[in-house]
Amino acid sequence: MAQKAALIKLHVPSGHYKDALRINPLIGRYILQNPFFESIESIYIKDPFSFLNDLKSEFRWITWIIDNFLQEINDFLKLKCQFDKSILLENFTNAKELLVQIETKFGISLWSIEASLLIKDHEIGSEANWNALSDYLRKIKNPIYEFIINSSSKRIESKVSFQNFITQFQNDIDAVNTEGALRDFLVFKNFSYPDYEYSHPNLEGVLYVTNTLSVTTSTKSVLF
């Protein structure tokens, strides 16, 4: 089934993805399986299928996936806005309650993990952030998620300057020797700033890697 999905992505014009997958519903259901991760232990990297090195094609592919979960995404974004407001007002009790609602409805995602670390760092202190990070890393055991979560933990530390974070991030990403689409995604996920020379300057590589994540994380990467 994975091979058939890859062939559709590779050989069908991107404007006809929806039609091709409607004609082949089994392939469509295969692509859409496990949109949310119910627990930290169930997180895995999904198959992004063929990389087309084309922004329009990668964008149409990922938006077809997102289109199948519009109601869930809309509900997630409403709760996320309430969460962001609670953080700005330093109402951490409400923020924690909203985070529980989000994870109950939409599972664990990179966004929810970072949100949990953010609450701990702002409400208790960076040591609580580090302890929670260690707990996540023991459970996840996935190198991509491990790198992203570790970077998120450092980025939200209240006493770490942005310049110091950039220096630390550069050291970390050089140490893991990433390149191409994956390196583009890791940089975009942490900064989204225009001065970096992306391997794929139109960010098609970022969208390609985003396909491996949960729907809520993919939506945030596409919209924000």
C-alpha positions as MATLAB code, in Angstrom:
seq = 'MAQKAALIKLHVPSGHYKDALRINPLIGRYILQNPFFESIESIYIKDPFSFLNDLKSEFRWITWIIDNFLQEINDFLKLKCQFDKSILLENFTNAKELLVQIETKFGISLWSIEASLLIKDHEIGSEANWNALSDYLRKIKNPIYEFIINSSSKRIESKVSFQNFITQFQNDIDAVNTEGALRDFLVFKNFSYPDYEYSHPNLEGVLYVTNTLSVTTSTKSVLF';
ca = [
       0.000    0.000    0.000;
       2.863    2.377    0.759;
       4.313    1.771   -2.695;
       0.962    2.527   -4.344;
       0.616    5.743   -2.344;
       4.124    6.769   -3.401;
       3.295    6.083   -7.055;
       0.212    8.308   -6.893;
       2.220   11.123   -5.346;
       5.014   10.669   -7.874;
       3.090   10.206  -11.117;
      -0.317   11.865  -10.720;
      -0.371   15.633  -11.406;
      -0.687   17.348   -8.045;
      -3.941   19.031   -9.023;
      -5.507   15.572   -9.373;
      -4.355   14.034   -6.069;
      -7.851   14.322   -4.598;
      -9.458   12.561   -7.569;
      -6.859    9.802   -7.636;
      -7.234    9.087   -3.936;
     -11.033    9.184   -4.156;
     -10.855    6.512   -6.859;
      -8.498    4.485   -4.631;
     -10.116    4.777   -1.171;
      -8.011    2.004    0.393;
      -4.848    3.967   -0.411;
      -6.444    7.126    0.938;
      -7.364    5.441    4.220;
      -3.836    4.047    4.471;
      -2.345    7.532    4.128;
      -4.755    8.970    6.686;
      -4.294    6.302    9.344;
      -3.089    7.323   12.822;
      -3.512   11.098   12.446;
      -3.060   11.571   16.208;
      -0.735    9.844   18.653;
      -2.687    8.752   21.726;
       0.321    8.447   24.010;
       3.970    9.407   24.133;
       4.926    5.769   23.561;
       2.832    5.540   20.378;
       4.712    8.320   18.572;
       6.389    7.224   15.369;
       7.629    8.738   12.120;
       5.098    8.260    9.338;
       6.006    7.571    5.715;
       6.191   10.860    3.755;
       6.337    8.864    0.478;
       8.236   10.207   -2.542;
       9.957   13.588   -2.293;
       9.003   15.623   -5.368;
      11.294   18.607   -4.748;
       8.435   20.865   -5.786;
       6.609   23.261   -3.457;
       3.236   23.095   -5.211;
       3.139   19.296   -5.203;
       4.262   18.931   -1.585;
       1.808   21.627   -0.480;
      -1.121   20.003   -2.300;
      -0.258   16.609   -0.851;
      -0.149   17.782    2.747;
      -3.211   20.003    2.378;
      -5.174   17.021    1.034;
      -4.342   15.237    4.288;
      -5.263   18.270    6.390;
      -8.545   18.722    4.482;
      -9.737   15.387    5.858;
      -9.497   16.668    9.431;
     -10.773   20.234    9.137;
     -13.243   19.991   12.013;
     -10.643   18.490   14.342;
      -8.089   21.113   13.303;
     -10.572   23.940   13.821;
     -11.368   22.638   17.310;
      -7.653   22.318   18.063;
      -6.914   25.876   16.951;
      -9.704   27.267   19.146;
      -8.259   25.549   22.211;
      -4.732   26.559   21.209;
      -5.773   30.226   21.068;
      -7.216   29.928   24.570;
      -3.997   28.263   25.724;
      -1.833   31.018   24.217;
      -3.969   33.663   25.945;
      -3.596   31.871   29.290;
       0.181   31.764   28.886;
       0.315   35.488   28.082;
      -1.758   36.206   31.196;
       0.401   33.790   33.226;
      -2.714   31.828   34.145;
      -0.857   28.527   34.287;
      -3.668   26.655   36.036;
      -5.990   27.336   33.118;
      -3.207   26.620   30.628;
      -2.651   23.174   32.165;
      -6.366   22.415   32.056;
      -6.523   23.407   28.389;
      -3.466   21.297   27.593;
      -5.140   18.259   29.164;
      -8.197   18.899   26.974;
      -6.048   19.208   23.865;
      -4.057   16.041   24.506;
      -7.234   14.116   25.388;
      -8.911   15.132   22.116;
      -5.944   15.271   19.765;
      -3.233   13.165   21.350;
       0.418   13.948   21.961;
       2.216   16.150   19.455;
       5.377   18.209   19.214;
       3.222   21.243   19.964;
       1.710   19.741   23.124;
       5.096   18.549   24.395;
       6.598   22.007   23.932;
       3.534   23.546   25.587;
       4.022   21.293   28.606;
       7.710   22.227   28.863;
       6.826   25.914   28.515;
       4.377   25.776   31.418;
       6.908   24.039   33.659;
       9.684   26.505   32.805;
       7.529   29.594   33.381;
       5.593   28.354   36.411;
       8.289   26.433   38.308;
      11.647   27.037   36.633;
      14.088   25.611   34.114;
      14.965   22.625   36.275;
      11.347   21.443   36.003;
      11.623   21.903   32.243;
      14.803   19.767   32.159;
      13.280   17.029   34.313;
      10.200   16.831   32.092;
      12.434   16.761   29.010;
      14.400   13.811   30.415;
      11.144   11.961   31.064;
       9.938   12.569   27.488;
      13.250   11.441   26.007;
      13.189    8.183   27.981;
       9.783    7.342   26.544;
       9.977    8.538   22.940;
      13.168    6.912   21.633;
      12.893    8.547   18.209;
      15.883   10.611   17.053;
      13.916   13.252   15.133;
      11.481   13.870   17.973;
      14.337   13.741   20.475;
      16.266   16.469   18.647;
      13.215   18.709   18.207;
      12.047   18.351   21.807;
      15.550   18.934   23.148;
      15.805   22.111   21.046;
      12.364   23.260   22.183;
      13.371   22.819   25.816;
      16.444   25.000   25.328;
      14.595   27.627   23.277;
      11.953   28.257   25.923;
      14.343   28.503   28.856;
      13.573   31.870   30.392;
      17.209   32.620   31.267;
      18.734   31.654   27.912;
      19.186   34.493   25.424;
      18.161   33.994   21.813;
      21.764   34.428   20.674;
      22.959   31.741   23.073;
      20.224   29.441   21.824;
      21.289   30.000   18.205;
      24.873   29.081   19.108;
      23.775   25.956   20.962;
      21.409   24.949   18.174;
      24.167   25.320   15.585;
      26.429   23.062   17.629;
      23.660   20.493   18.087;
      22.612   20.332   14.448;
      26.213   20.073   13.273;
      26.780   17.220   15.718;
      23.971   15.105   14.262;
      25.212   15.700   10.703;
      21.829   16.298    9.078;
      21.388   17.631    5.569;
      18.772   18.355    2.927;
      15.065   18.310    3.735;
      15.514   17.137    7.327;
      17.996   19.901    8.171;
      15.664   22.446    6.552;
      12.798   21.239    8.728;
      14.781   21.311   11.964;
      15.876   24.886   11.299;
      12.400   26.016   10.224;
      10.774   24.364   13.248;
      12.977   26.349   15.625;
      13.363   29.678   13.851;
      11.360   30.214   10.652;
      13.731   33.078    9.863;
      14.613   34.099    6.285;
      18.402   34.455    6.436;
      19.158   30.732    6.567;
      20.186   29.200    3.228;
      17.753   26.313    2.977;
      18.709   23.349    0.810;
      15.265   23.671   -0.743;
      14.692   27.449   -0.764;
      10.946   27.238   -1.448;
      10.553   25.107    1.721;
       9.249   22.065   -0.140;
      11.652   20.020    2.003;
      10.006   21.386    5.155;
       6.562   20.308    3.933;
       7.889   16.883    2.963;
       9.251   16.164    6.445;
       6.102   17.615    8.015;
       4.189   14.693    6.475;
       5.872   12.394    8.994;
       4.232   14.099   11.991;
       0.784   14.214   13.573;
      -1.977   16.220   11.896;
      -1.947   18.947   14.562;
       1.813   19.433   14.251;
       1.574   19.395   10.447;
      -1.144   22.028   10.554;
       0.946   24.307   12.750;
       3.931   23.919   10.410;
       1.821   24.790    7.361;
      -0.132   27.673    8.911;
       2.459   29.230   11.198;
];
